[in-house]
Amino acid sequence: MLTPMQQLAYEALELQGLCDGAEALFGLACGDRRDPDTKKARNALHVYLPLLAERAGALNTALEAEERRQQAG
């Protein structure tokens, strides 16, 4: 079983993978606007980026809470 900090570190690695995926989508979205794959990538980013931001915010909140818990004792 993982400690809370190990779990947060694991989630941070997952988030890094999601960020890498977003970077790849962004690269595709910057292509020729007439290309159907570019349009699909742009549409995917409209969904993907808010979810990524939400997950990053939740991870940050959890990390701050764990740090406070560890400082408290």
N, CA, C, O and CB atoms as a CASP TS submission, in Angstrom:
PFRMAT TS
TARGET T0000
AUTHOR 0000-0000-0000
METHOD Language model
MODEL 1
PARENT N/A
ATOM      1  N   MET     1       0.844  -1.185   0.000  1.00  0.00           N
ATOM      2  CA  MET     1       0.000   0.000   0.000  1.00  0.00           C
ATOM      3  C   MET     1       0.890   1.248   0.000  1.00  0.00           C
ATOM      4  O   MET     1       1.924   1.293   0.666  1.00  0.00           O
ATOM      5  CB  MET     1      -0.960  -0.002   1.228  1.00  0.00           C
ATOM      6  N   LEU     2       0.471   2.233  -0.745  1.00  0.00           N
ATOM      7  CA  LEU     2       1.248   3.465  -0.867  1.00  0.00           C
ATOM      8  C   LEU     2       0.933   4.434   0.268  1.00  0.00           C
ATOM      9  O   LEU     2      -0.191   4.484   0.767  1.00  0.00           O
ATOM     10  CB  LEU     2       0.976   4.133  -2.215  1.00  0.00           C
ATOM     11  N   THR     3       1.946   5.201   0.666  1.00  0.00           N
ATOM     12  CA  THR     3       1.705   6.282   1.614  1.00  0.00           C
ATOM     13  C   THR     3       0.986   7.397   0.865  1.00  0.00           C
ATOM     14  O   THR     3       0.975   7.411  -0.366  1.00  0.00           O
ATOM     15  CB  THR     3       3.045   6.796   2.262  1.00  0.00           C
ATOM     16  N   PRO     4       0.383   8.336   1.601  1.00  0.00           N
ATOM     17  CA  PRO     4      -0.293   9.443   0.903  1.00  0.00           C
ATOM     18  C   PRO     4       0.638  10.220  -0.039  1.00  0.00           C
ATOM     19  O   PRO     4       0.228  10.593  -1.138  1.00  0.00           O
ATOM     20  CB  PRO     4      -0.889  10.402   1.922  1.00  0.00           C
ATOM     21  N   MET     5       1.872  10.463   0.377  1.00  0.00           N
ATOM     22  CA  MET     5       2.804  11.201  -0.486  1.00  0.00           C
ATOM     23  C   MET     5       3.209  10.370  -1.704  1.00  0.00           C
ATOM     24  O   MET     5       3.381  10.918  -2.793  1.00  0.00           O
ATOM     25  CB  MET     5       4.057  11.612   0.308  1.00  0.00           C
ATOM     26  N   GLN     6       3.362   9.063  -1.536  1.00  0.00           N
ATOM     27  CA  GLN     6       3.666   8.203  -2.673  1.00  0.00           C
ATOM     28  C   GLN     6       2.507   8.211  -3.668  1.00  0.00           C
ATOM     29  O   GLN     6       2.720   8.233  -4.880  1.00  0.00           O
ATOM     30  CB  GLN     6       3.962   6.766  -2.202  1.00  0.00           C
ATOM     31  N   GLN     7       1.290   8.193  -3.149  1.00  0.00           N
ATOM     32  CA  GLN     7       0.108   8.237  -4.015  1.00  0.00           C
ATOM     33  C   GLN     7       0.067   9.549  -4.790  1.00  0.00           C
ATOM     34  O   GLN     7      -0.244   9.562  -5.981  1.00  0.00           O
ATOM     35  CB  GLN     7      -1.183   8.065  -3.186  1.00  0.00           C
ATOM     36  N   LEU     8       0.379  10.646  -4.115  1.00  0.00           N
ATOM     37  CA  LEU     8       0.397  11.950  -4.788  1.00  0.00           C
ATOM     38  C   LEU     8       1.501  12.002  -5.846  1.00  0.00           C
ATOM     39  O   LEU     8       1.312  12.581  -6.916  1.00  0.00           O
ATOM     40  CB  LEU     8       0.595  13.084  -3.759  1.00  0.00           C
ATOM     41  N   ALA     9       2.646  11.400  -5.549  1.00  0.00           N
ATOM     42  CA  ALA     9       3.735  11.362  -6.528  1.00  0.00           C
ATOM     43  C   ALA     9       3.313  10.548  -7.753  1.00  0.00           C
ATOM     44  O   ALA     9       3.610  10.921  -8.887  1.00  0.00           O
ATOM     45  CB  ALA     9       5.020  10.762  -5.896  1.00  0.00           C
ATOM     46  N   TYR    10       2.626   9.447  -7.518  1.00  0.00           N
ATOM     47  CA  TYR    10       2.120   8.621  -8.616  1.00  0.00           C
ATOM     48  C   TYR    10       1.126   9.421  -9.461  1.00  0.00           C
ATOM     49  O   TYR    10       1.177   9.376 -10.690  1.00  0.00           O
ATOM     50  CB  TYR    10       1.452   7.331  -8.069  1.00  0.00           C
ATOM     51  N   GLU    11       0.231  10.147  -8.809  1.00  0.00           N
ATOM     52  CA  GLU    11      -0.740  10.968  -9.527  1.00  0.00           C
ATOM     53  C   GLU    11      -0.046  12.083 -10.307  1.00  0.00           C
ATOM     54  O   GLU    11      -0.484  12.449 -11.398  1.00  0.00           O
ATOM     55  CB  GLU    11      -1.760  11.562  -8.550  1.00  0.00           C
ATOM     56  N   ALA    12       1.035  12.622  -9.745  1.00  0.00           N
ATOM     57  CA  ALA    12       1.788  13.660 -10.461  1.00  0.00           C
ATOM     58  C   ALA    12       2.420  13.091 -11.725  1.00  0.00           C
ATOM     59  O   ALA    12       2.469  13.770 -12.751  1.00  0.00           O
ATOM     60  CB  ALA    12       2.875  14.266  -9.552  1.00  0.00           C
ATOM     61  N   LEU    13       2.902  11.856 -11.661  1.00  0.00           N
ATOM     62  CA  LEU    13       3.462  11.222 -12.861  1.00  0.00           C
ATOM     63  C   LEU    13       2.382  10.982 -13.910  1.00  0.00           C
ATOM     64  O   LEU    13       2.618  11.166 -15.104  1.00  0.00           O
ATOM     65  CB  LEU    13       4.145   9.894 -12.499  1.00  0.00           C
ATOM     66  N   GLU    14       1.202  10.572 -13.465  1.00  0.00           N
ATOM     67  CA  GLU    14       0.088  10.415 -14.401  1.00  0.00           C
ATOM     68  C   GLU    14      -0.257  11.748 -15.053  1.00  0.00           C
ATOM     69  O   GLU    14      -0.508  11.818 -16.256  1.00  0.00           O
ATOM     70  CB  GLU    14      -1.144   9.839 -13.684  1.00  0.00           C
ATOM     71  N   LEU    15      -0.268  12.798 -14.249  1.00  0.00           N
ATOM     72  CA  LEU    15      -0.574  14.128 -14.762  1.00  0.00           C
ATOM     73  C   LEU    15       0.479  14.566 -15.782  1.00  0.00           C
ATOM     74  O   LEU    15       0.148  15.201 -16.784  1.00  0.00           O
ATOM     75  CB  LEU    15      -0.657  15.144 -13.608  1.00  0.00           C
ATOM     76  N   GLN    16       1.745  14.227 -15.527  1.00  0.00           N
ATOM     77  CA  GLN    16       2.797  14.561 -16.489  1.00  0.00           C
ATOM     78  C   GLN    16       2.539  13.869 -17.821  1.00  0.00           C
ATOM     79  O   GLN    16       2.748  14.460 -18.881  1.00  0.00           O
ATOM     80  CB  GLN    16       4.182  14.163 -15.940  1.00  0.00           C
ATOM     81  N   GLY    17       2.089  12.631 -17.773  1.00  0.00           N
ATOM     82  CA  GLY    17       1.745  11.918 -19.004  1.00  0.00           C
ATOM     83  C   GLY    17       0.605  12.585 -19.734  1.00  0.00           C
ATOM     84  O   GLY    17       0.613  12.676 -20.961  1.00  0.00           O
ATOM     85  N   LEU    18      -0.384  13.056 -18.979  1.00  0.00           N
ATOM     86  CA  LEU    18      -1.506  13.761 -19.595  1.00  0.00           C
ATOM     87  C   LEU    18      -1.039  15.077 -20.224  1.00  0.00           C
ATOM     88  O   LEU    18      -1.519  15.470 -21.287  1.00  0.00           O
ATOM     89  CB  LEU    18      -2.611  14.030 -18.551  1.00  0.00           C
ATOM     90  N   CYS    19      -0.113  15.742 -19.568  1.00  0.00           N
ATOM     91  CA  CYS    19       0.439  16.983 -20.131  1.00  0.00           C
ATOM     92  C   CYS    19       1.189  16.702 -21.429  1.00  0.00           C
ATOM     93  O   CYS    19       1.105  17.480 -22.379  1.00  0.00           O
ATOM     94  CB  CYS    19       1.379  17.669 -19.116  1.00  0.00           C
ATOM     95  N   ASP    20       1.916  15.602 -21.468  1.00  0.00           N
ATOM     96  CA  ASP    20       2.613  15.224 -22.699  1.00  0.00           C
ATOM     97  C   ASP    20       1.605  14.990 -23.827  1.00  0.00           C
ATOM     98  O   ASP    20       1.839  15.371 -24.974  1.00  0.00           O
ATOM     99  CB  ASP    20       3.473  13.955 -22.471  1.00  0.00           C
ATOM    100  N   GLY    21       0.479  14.356 -23.480  1.00  0.00           N
ATOM    101  CA  GLY    21      -0.572  14.141 -24.471  1.00  0.00           C
ATOM    102  C   GLY    21      -1.153  15.453 -24.970  1.00  0.00           C
ATOM    103  O   GLY    21      -1.423  15.609 -26.161  1.00  0.00           O
ATOM    104  N   ALA    22      -1.343  16.397 -24.054  1.00  0.00           N
ATOM    105  CA  ALA    22      -1.863  17.708 -24.439  1.00  0.00           C
ATOM    106  C   ALA    22      -0.878  18.428 -25.354  1.00  0.00           C
ATOM    107  O   ALA    22      -1.279  19.111 -26.296  1.00  0.00           O
ATOM    108  CB  ALA    22      -2.152  18.561 -23.192  1.00  0.00           C
ATOM    109  N   GLU    23       0.399  18.272 -25.075  1.00  0.00           N
ATOM    110  CA  GLU    23       1.414  18.899 -25.920  1.00  0.00           C
ATOM    111  C   GLU    23       1.362  18.327 -27.336  1.00  0.00           C
ATOM    112  O   GLU    23       1.483  19.062 -28.316  1.00  0.00           O
ATOM    113  CB  GLU    23       2.819  18.701 -25.316  1.00  0.00           C
ATOM    114  N   ALA    24       1.183  17.020 -27.431  1.00  0.00           N
ATOM    115  CA  ALA    24       1.079  16.388 -28.750  1.00  0.00           C
ATOM    116  C   ALA    24      -0.173  16.864 -29.483  1.00  0.00           C
ATOM    117  O   ALA    24      -0.124  17.147 -30.680  1.00  0.00           O
ATOM    118  CB  ALA    24       1.061  14.855 -28.613  1.00  0.00           C
ATOM    119  N   LEU    25      -1.290  16.951 -28.768  1.00  0.00           N
ATOM    120  CA  LEU    25      -2.526  17.459 -29.383  1.00  0.00           C
ATOM    121  C   LEU    25      -2.341  18.887 -29.862  1.00  0.00           C
ATOM    122  O   LEU    25      -2.798  19.251 -30.945  1.00  0.00           O
ATOM    123  CB  LEU    25      -3.698  17.387 -28.390  1.00  0.00           C
ATOM    124  N   PHE    26      -1.667  19.695 -29.052  1.00  0.00           N
ATOM    125  CA  PHE    26      -1.435  21.084 -29.433  1.00  0.00           C
ATOM    126  C   PHE    26      -0.626  21.147 -30.726  1.00  0.00           C
ATOM    127  O   PHE    26      -0.915  21.959 -31.605  1.00  0.00           O
ATOM    128  CB  PHE    26      -0.707  21.844 -28.305  1.00  0.00           C
ATOM    129  N   GLY    27       0.384  20.292 -30.839  1.00  0.00           N
ATOM    130  CA  GLY    27       1.179  20.249 -32.062  1.00  0.00           C
ATOM    131  C   GLY    27       0.313  19.930 -33.274  1.00  0.00           C
ATOM    132  O   GLY    27       0.474  20.533 -34.335  1.00  0.00           O
ATOM    133  N   LEU    28      -0.606  18.981 -33.112  1.00  0.00           N
ATOM    134  CA  LEU    28      -1.518  18.647 -34.208  1.00  0.00           C
ATOM    135  C   LEU    28      -2.481  19.798 -34.500  1.00  0.00           C
ATOM    136  O   LEU    28      -2.801  20.067 -35.658  1.00  0.00           O
ATOM    137  CB  LEU    28      -2.307  17.376 -33.873  1.00  0.00           C
ATOM    138  N   ALA    29      -2.935  20.467 -33.453  1.00  0.00           N
ATOM    139  CA  ALA    29      -3.915  21.546 -33.608  1.00  0.00           C
ATOM    140  C   ALA    29      -3.331  22.762 -34.316  1.00  0.00           C
ATOM    141  O   ALA    29      -4.077  23.596 -34.830  1.00  0.00           O
ATOM    142  CB  ALA    29      -4.453  21.959 -32.252  1.00  0.00           C
ATOM    143  N   CYS    30      -2.027  22.868 -34.348  1.00  0.00           N
ATOM    144  CA  CYS    30      -1.380  24.014 -34.998  1.00  0.00           C
ATOM    145  C   CYS    30      -1.161  23.787 -36.497  1.00  0.00           C
ATOM    146  O   CYS    30      -0.546  24.612 -37.173  1.00  0.00           O
ATOM    147  CB  CYS    30      -0.045  24.305 -34.325  1.00  0.00           C
ATOM    148  N   GLY    31      -1.663  22.679 -37.000  1.00  0.00           N
ATOM    149  CA  GLY    31      -1.479  22.363 -38.416  1.00  0.00           C
ATOM    150  C   GLY    31      -2.419  23.140 -39.315  1.00  0.00           C
ATOM    151  O   GLY    31      -3.046  24.112 -38.895  1.00  0.00           O
ATOM    152  N   ASP    32      -2.504  22.703 -40.537  1.00  0.00           N
ATOM    153  CA  ASP    32      -3.349  23.312 -41.561  1.00  0.00           C
ATOM    154  C   ASP    32      -4.816  23.222 -41.139  1.00  0.00           C
ATOM    155  O   ASP    32      -5.319  22.131 -40.868  1.00  0.00           O
ATOM    156  CB  ASP    32      -3.131  22.624 -42.936  1.00  0.00           C
ATOM    157  N   ARG    33      -5.490  24.348 -41.084  1.00  0.00           N
ATOM    158  CA  ARG    33      -6.890  24.393 -40.641  1.00  0.00           C
ATOM    159  C   ARG    33      -7.821  23.561 -41.534  1.00  0.00           C
ATOM    160  O   ARG    33      -8.889  23.144 -41.086  1.00  0.00           O
ATOM    161  CB  ARG    33      -7.373  25.837 -40.611  1.00  0.00           C
ATOM    162  N   ARG    34      -7.438  23.323 -42.755  1.00  0.00           N
ATOM    163  CA  ARG    34      -8.282  22.545 -43.664  1.00  0.00           C
ATOM    164  C   ARG    34      -8.147  21.036 -43.428  1.00  0.00           C
ATOM    165  O   ARG    34      -8.979  20.253 -43.885  1.00  0.00           O
ATOM    166  CB  ARG    34      -7.927  22.874 -45.111  1.00  0.00           C
ATOM    167  N   ASP    35      -7.113  20.649 -42.726  1.00  0.00           N
ATOM    168  CA  ASP    35      -6.862  19.228 -42.454  1.00  0.00           C
ATOM    169  C   ASP    35      -7.860  18.730 -41.397  1.00  0.00           C
ATOM    170  O   ASP    35      -7.975  19.334 -40.330  1.00  0.00           O
ATOM    171  CB  ASP    35      -5.383  19.003 -41.972  1.00  0.00           C
ATOM    172  N   PRO    36      -8.572  17.651 -41.676  1.00  0.00           N
ATOM    173  CA  PRO    36      -9.558  17.130 -40.708  1.00  0.00           C
ATOM    174  C   PRO    36      -8.915  16.734 -39.373  1.00  0.00           C
ATOM    175  O   PRO    36      -9.550  16.854 -38.325  1.00  0.00           O
ATOM    176  CB  PRO    36     -10.282  15.918 -41.303  1.00  0.00           C
ATOM    177  N   ASP    37      -7.672  16.267 -39.404  1.00  0.00           N
ATOM    178  CA  ASP    37      -7.006  15.895 -38.155  1.00  0.00           C
ATOM    179  C   ASP    37      -6.714  17.116 -37.295  1.00  0.00           C
ATOM    180  O   ASP    37      -6.749  17.038 -36.067  1.00  0.00           O
ATOM    181  CB  ASP    37      -5.710  15.144 -38.449  1.00  0.00           C
ATOM    182  N   THR    38      -6.428  18.237 -37.934  1.00  0.00           N
ATOM    183  CA  THR    38      -6.209  19.476 -37.190  1.00  0.00           C
ATOM    184  C   THR    38      -7.491  19.887 -36.477  1.00  0.00           C
ATOM    185  O   THR    38      -7.467  20.271 -35.307  1.00  0.00           O
ATOM    186  CB  THR    38      -5.728  20.603 -38.130  1.00  0.00           C
ATOM    187  N   LYS    39      -8.597  19.806 -37.184  1.00  0.00           N
ATOM    188  CA  LYS    39      -9.887  20.157 -36.576  1.00  0.00           C
ATOM    189  C   LYS    39     -10.211  19.221 -35.414  1.00  0.00           C
ATOM    190  O   LYS    39     -10.684  19.676 -34.372  1.00  0.00           O
ATOM    191  CB  LYS    39     -11.015  20.104 -37.630  1.00  0.00           C
ATOM    192  N   LYS    40      -9.965  17.931 -35.574  1.00  0.00           N
ATOM    193  CA  LYS    40     -10.211  16.968 -34.493  1.00  0.00           C
ATOM    194  C   LYS    40      -9.330  17.285 -33.286  1.00  0.00           C
ATOM    195  O   LYS    40      -9.786  17.213 -32.145  1.00  0.00           O
ATOM    196  CB  LYS    40      -9.950  15.521 -34.980  1.00  0.00           C
ATOM    197  N   ALA    41      -8.075  17.635 -33.536  1.00  0.00           N
ATOM    198  CA  ALA    41      -7.165  17.962 -32.435  1.00  0.00           C
ATOM    199  C   ALA    41      -7.626  19.217 -31.705  1.00  0.00           C
ATOM    200  O   ALA    41      -7.571  19.275 -30.476  1.00  0.00           O
ATOM    201  CB  ALA    41      -5.734  18.151 -32.957  1.00  0.00           C
ATOM    202  N   ARG    42      -8.076  20.217 -32.446  1.00  0.00           N
ATOM    203  CA  ARG    42      -8.579  21.442 -31.819  1.00  0.00           C
ATOM    204  C   ARG    42      -9.811  21.153 -30.958  1.00  0.00           C
ATOM    205  O   ARG    42      -9.931  21.654 -29.841  1.00  0.00           O
ATOM    206  CB  ARG    42      -8.921  22.492 -32.894  1.00  0.00           C
ATOM    207  N   ASN    43     -10.713  20.345 -31.488  1.00  0.00           N
ATOM    208  CA  ASN    43     -11.908  19.979 -30.721  1.00  0.00           C
ATOM    209  C   ASN    43     -11.538  19.197 -29.473  1.00  0.00           C
ATOM    210  O   ASN    43     -12.124  19.400 -28.410  1.00  0.00           O
ATOM    211  CB  ASN    43     -12.871  19.159 -31.584  1.00  0.00           C
ATOM    212  N   ALA    44     -10.577  18.313 -29.601  1.00  0.00           N
ATOM    213  CA  ALA    44     -10.151  17.521 -28.447  1.00  0.00           C
ATOM    214  C   ALA    44      -9.536  18.417 -27.368  1.00  0.00           C
ATOM    215  O   ALA    44      -9.748  18.199 -26.175  1.00  0.00           O
ATOM    216  CB  ALA    44      -9.141  16.439 -28.882  1.00  0.00           C
ATOM    217  N   LEU    45      -8.781  19.416 -27.792  1.00  0.00           N
ATOM    218  CA  LEU    45      -8.168  20.324 -26.807  1.00  0.00           C
ATOM    219  C   LEU    45      -9.220  21.102 -26.027  1.00  0.00           C
ATOM    220  O   LEU    45      -9.024  21.396 -24.848  1.00  0.00           O
ATOM    221  CB  LEU    45      -7.217  21.301 -27.503  1.00  0.00           C
ATOM    222  N   HIS    46     -10.320  21.434 -26.666  1.00  0.00           N
ATOM    223  CA  HIS    46     -11.384  22.167 -25.974  1.00  0.00           C
ATOM    224  C   HIS    46     -11.962  21.352 -24.821  1.00  0.00           C
ATOM    225  O   HIS    46     -12.439  21.915 -23.836  1.00  0.00           O
ATOM    226  CB  HIS    46     -12.497  22.541 -26.956  1.00  0.00           C
ATOM    227  N   VAL    47     -11.919  20.046 -24.941  1.00  0.00           N
ATOM    228  CA  VAL    47     -12.404  19.161 -23.880  1.00  0.00           C
ATOM    229  C   VAL    47     -11.262  18.808 -22.928  1.00  0.00           C
ATOM    230  O   VAL    47     -11.435  18.814 -21.709  1.00  0.00           O
ATOM    231  CB  VAL    47     -13.025  17.873 -24.481  1.00  0.00           C
ATOM    232  N   TYR    48     -10.108  18.504 -23.489  1.00  0.00           N
ATOM    233  CA  TYR    48      -8.978  17.960 -22.743  1.00  0.00           C
ATOM    234  C   TYR    48      -8.357  18.973 -21.778  1.00  0.00           C
ATOM    235  O   TYR    48      -8.070  18.638 -20.629  1.00  0.00           O
ATOM    236  CB  TYR    48      -7.927  17.469 -23.705  1.00  0.00           C
ATOM    237  N   LEU    49      -8.152  20.189 -22.234  1.00  0.00           N
ATOM    238  CA  LEU    49      -7.457  21.173 -21.400  1.00  0.00           C
ATOM    239  C   LEU    49      -8.215  21.537 -20.120  1.00  0.00           C
ATOM    240  O   LEU    49      -7.588  21.608 -19.063  1.00  0.00           O
ATOM    241  CB  LEU    49      -7.209  22.421 -22.199  1.00  0.00           C
ATOM    242  N   PRO    50      -9.526  21.769 -20.162  1.00  0.00           N
ATOM    243  CA  PRO    50     -10.224  22.036 -18.898  1.00  0.00           C
ATOM    244  C   PRO    50     -10.166  20.853 -17.920  1.00  0.00           C
ATOM    245  O   PRO    50     -10.063  21.049 -16.709  1.00  0.00           O
ATOM    246  CB  PRO    50     -11.676  22.387 -19.181  1.00  0.00           C
ATOM    247  N   LEU    51     -10.231  19.637 -18.448  1.00  0.00           N
ATOM    248  CA  LEU    51     -10.131  18.463 -17.581  1.00  0.00           C
ATOM    249  C   LEU    51      -8.729  18.355 -16.980  1.00  0.00           C
ATOM    250  O   LEU    51      -8.573  18.005 -15.810  1.00  0.00           O
ATOM    251  CB  LEU    51     -10.474  17.181 -18.367  1.00  0.00           C
ATOM    252  N   LEU    52      -7.731  18.654 -17.777  1.00  0.00           N
ATOM    253  CA  LEU    52      -6.358  18.639 -17.301  1.00  0.00           C
ATOM    254  C   LEU    52      -6.148  19.684 -16.213  1.00  0.00           C
ATOM    255  O   LEU    52      -5.498  19.412 -15.203  1.00  0.00           O
ATOM    256  CB  LEU    52      -5.393  18.879 -18.458  1.00  0.00           C
ATOM    257  N   ALA    53      -6.691  20.864 -16.416  1.00  0.00           N
ATOM    258  CA  ALA    53      -6.577  21.928 -15.415  1.00  0.00           C
ATOM    259  C   ALA    53      -7.291  21.541 -14.120  1.00  0.00           C
ATOM    260  O   ALA    53      -6.793  21.808 -13.026  1.00  0.00           O
ATOM    261  CB  ALA    53      -7.155  23.243 -15.964  1.00  0.00           C
ATOM    262  N   GLU    54      -8.450  20.918 -14.249  1.00  0.00           N
ATOM    263  CA  GLU    54      -9.186  20.482 -13.061  1.00  0.00           C
ATOM    264  C   GLU    54      -8.391  19.437 -12.282  1.00  0.00           C
ATOM    265  O   GLU    54      -8.320  19.487 -11.054  1.00  0.00           O
ATOM    266  CB  GLU    54     -10.559  19.915 -13.458  1.00  0.00           C
ATOM    267  N   ARG    55      -7.802  18.502 -13.001  1.00  0.00           N
ATOM    268  CA  ARG    55      -7.026  17.450 -12.337  1.00  0.00           C
ATOM    269  C   ARG    55      -5.783  18.028 -11.670  1.00  0.00           C
ATOM    270  O   ARG    55      -5.421  17.614 -10.569  1.00  0.00           O
ATOM    271  CB  ARG    55      -6.624  16.360 -13.344  1.00  0.00           C
ATOM    272  N   ALA    56      -5.134  18.974 -12.323  1.00  0.00           N
ATOM    273  CA  ALA    56      -3.949  19.609 -11.744  1.00  0.00           C
ATOM    274  C   ALA    56      -4.331  20.379 -10.480  1.00  0.00           C
ATOM    275  O   ALA    56      -3.606  20.343  -9.486  1.00  0.00           O
ATOM    276  CB  ALA    56      -3.278  20.556 -12.771  1.00  0.00           C
ATOM    277  N   GLY    57      -5.463  21.070 -10.518  1.00  0.00           N
ATOM    278  CA  GLY    57      -5.922  21.802  -9.339  1.00  0.00           C
ATOM    279  C   GLY    57      -6.240  20.874  -8.187  1.00  0.00           C
ATOM    280  O   GLY    57      -5.912  21.174  -7.040  1.00  0.00           O
ATOM    281  N   ALA    58      -6.875  19.751  -8.478  1.00  0.00           N
ATOM    282  CA  ALA    58      -7.204  18.779  -7.433  1.00  0.00           C
ATOM    283  C   ALA    58      -5.937  18.185  -6.832  1.00  0.00           C
ATOM    284  O   ALA    58      -5.857  17.992  -5.619  1.00  0.00           O
ATOM    285  CB  ALA    58      -8.097  17.661  -7.995  1.00  0.00           C
ATOM    286  N   LEU    59      -4.954  17.895  -7.665  1.00  0.00           N
ATOM    287  CA  LEU    59      -3.698  17.354  -7.169  1.00  0.00           C
ATOM    288  C   LEU    59      -2.984  18.380  -6.302  1.00  0.00           C
ATOM    289  O   LEU    59      -2.439  18.031  -5.255  1.00  0.00           O
ATOM    290  CB  LEU    59      -2.801  16.920  -8.332  1.00  0.00           C
ATOM    291  N   ASN    60      -2.980  19.624  -6.718  1.00  0.00           N
ATOM    292  CA  ASN    60      -2.347  20.682  -5.936  1.00  0.00           C
ATOM    293  C   ASN    60      -3.027  20.826  -4.575  1.00  0.00           C
ATOM    294  O   ASN    60      -2.350  20.965  -3.557  1.00  0.00           O
ATOM    295  CB  ASN    60      -2.393  22.018  -6.701  1.00  0.00           C
ATOM    296  N   THR    61      -4.340  20.795  -4.552  1.00  0.00           N
ATOM    297  CA  THR    61      -5.091  20.895  -3.294  1.00  0.00           C
ATOM    298  C   THR    61      -4.758  19.722  -2.385  1.00  0.00           C
ATOM    299  O   THR    61      -4.549  19.910  -1.186  1.00  0.00           O
ATOM    300  CB  THR    61      -6.609  20.944  -3.563  1.00  0.00           C
ATOM    301  N   ALA    62      -4.707  18.525  -2.933  1.00  0.00           N
ATOM    302  CA  ALA    62      -4.390  17.334  -2.144  1.00  0.00           C
ATOM    303  C   ALA    62      -2.971  17.404  -1.594  1.00  0.00           C
ATOM    304  O   ALA    62      -2.731  17.028  -0.446  1.00  0.00           O
ATOM    305  CB  ALA    62      -4.563  16.069  -2.991  1.00  0.00           C
ATOM    306  N   LEU    63      -2.040  17.878  -2.397  1.00  0.00           N
ATOM    307  CA  LEU    63      -0.657  18.009  -1.949  1.00  0.00           C
ATOM    308  C   LEU    63      -0.541  19.020  -0.817  1.00  0.00           C
ATOM    309  O   LEU    63       0.149  18.770   0.171  1.00  0.00           O
ATOM    310  CB  LEU    63       0.243  18.418  -3.114  1.00  0.00           C
ATOM    311  N   GLU    64      -1.206  20.150  -0.953  1.00  0.00           N
ATOM    312  CA  GLU    64      -1.181  21.158   0.114  1.00  0.00           C
ATOM    313  C   GLU    64      -1.783  20.604   1.396  1.00  0.00           C
ATOM    314  O   GLU    64      -1.256  20.853   2.480  1.00  0.00           O
ATOM    315  CB  GLU    64      -1.939  22.423  -0.319  1.00  0.00           C
ATOM    316  N   ALA    65      -2.867  19.863   1.293  1.00  0.00           N
ATOM    317  CA  ALA    65      -3.503  19.270   2.476  1.00  0.00           C
ATOM    318  C   ALA    65      -2.581  18.257   3.133  1.00  0.00           C
ATOM    319  O   ALA    65      -2.496  18.209   4.360  1.00  0.00           O
ATOM    320  CB  ALA    65      -4.834  18.602   2.100  1.00  0.00           C
ATOM    321  N   GLU    66      -1.893  17.452   2.347  1.00  0.00           N
ATOM    322  CA  GLU    66      -0.973  16.450   2.897  1.00  0.00           C
ATOM    323  C   GLU    66       0.216  17.123   3.567  1.00  0.00           C
ATOM    324  O   GLU    66       0.672  16.673   4.619  1.00  0.00           O
ATOM    325  CB  GLU    66      -0.486  15.494   1.792  1.00  0.00           C
ATOM    326  N   GLU    67       0.721  18.196   2.967  1.00  0.00           N
ATOM    327  CA  GLU    67       1.826  18.932   3.586  1.00  0.00           C
ATOM    328  C   GLU    67       1.400  19.522   4.917  1.00  0.00           C
ATOM    329  O   GLU    67       2.162  19.469   5.883  1.00  0.00           O
ATOM    330  CB  GLU    67       2.324  20.042   2.655  1.00  0.00           C
ATOM    331  N   ARG    68       0.192  20.085   4.991  1.00  0.00           N
ATOM    332  CA  ARG    68      -0.314  20.628   6.267  1.00  0.00           C
ATOM    333  C   ARG    68      -0.473  19.519   7.294  1.00  0.00           C
ATOM    334  O   ARG    68      -0.161  19.703   8.471  1.00  0.00           O
ATOM    335  CB  ARG    68      -1.665  21.351   6.059  1.00  0.00           C
ATOM    336  N   ARG    69      -0.964  18.358   6.843  1.00  0.00           N
ATOM    337  CA  ARG    69      -1.153  17.231   7.755  1.00  0.00           C
ATOM    338  C   ARG    69       0.189  16.764   8.311  1.00  0.00           C
ATOM    339  O   ARG    69       0.292  16.451   9.497  1.00  0.00           O
ATOM    340  CB  ARG    69      -1.870  16.069   7.039  1.00  0.00           C
ATOM    341  N   GLN    70       1.207  16.716   7.473  1.00  0.00           N
ATOM    342  CA  GLN    70       2.526  16.282   7.927  1.00  0.00           C
ATOM    343  C   GLN    70       3.154  17.299   8.874  1.00  0.00           C
ATOM    344  O   GLN    70       3.827  16.917   9.831  1.00  0.00           O
ATOM    345  CB  GLN    70       3.444  16.048   6.732  1.00  0.00           C
ATOM    346  N   GLN    71       2.945  18.577   8.620  1.00  0.00           N
ATOM    347  CA  GLN    71       3.488  19.611   9.493  1.00  0.00           C
ATOM    348  C   GLN    71       2.798  19.610  10.850  1.00  0.00           C
ATOM    349  O   GLN    71       3.409  19.930  11.870  1.00  0.00           O
ATOM    350  CB  GLN    71       3.352  20.979   8.839  1.00  0.00           C
ATOM    351  N   ALA    72       1.521  19.247  10.849  1.00  0.00           N
ATOM    352  CA  ALA    72       0.759  19.240  12.102  1.00  0.00           C
ATOM    353  C   ALA    72       1.158  18.065  13.003  1.00  0.00           C
ATOM    354  O   ALA    72       0.934  18.092  14.213  1.00  0.00           O
ATOM    355  CB  ALA    72      -0.744  19.180  11.804  1.00  0.00           C
ATOM    356  N   GLY    73       1.733  17.072  12.413  1.00  0.00           N
ATOM    357  CA  GLY    73       2.171  16.042  13.326  1.00  0.00           C
ATOM    358  C   GLY    73       2.056  14.688  12.861  1.00  0.00           C
ATOM    359  O   GLY    73       2.409  13.755  13.582  1.00  0.00           O
TER
END
